[in-house]
Amino acid sequence: MRRVVVTGMGIVSPLGVGLDHNWAQITAGKSGIRKIEHFDLTDVASHIAGVVPRTDDPEPKNGLFNPDVFMAPKEQRKTDVFITYAMAAPRSVR
């Protein structure tokens, strides 16, 4: 049997990026569920979802997610966004 050691936690969620930011949002009673605005919803019954808040700012603030901080744009084009989230989470500890 192998042992596993957790040395830190990071998080990327609809509440934002970073453990401290997410905890502050949760304890303030915030929800990450919001209206979907980044694609056409004409044929979709639900118009709300938990969407990770994004920005293009090279130094994101307030828990916003900029995938370019965690993965090169060329690599992002080769993967699904969930892979980018998985690569970002352990690096977004604080």
Helices and strands as residue ranges (DSSP letters): E 12-13, E 16-17, H 19-27, E 33-35, E 48-50, G 67-69, H 73-76, H 81-88, G 89-91
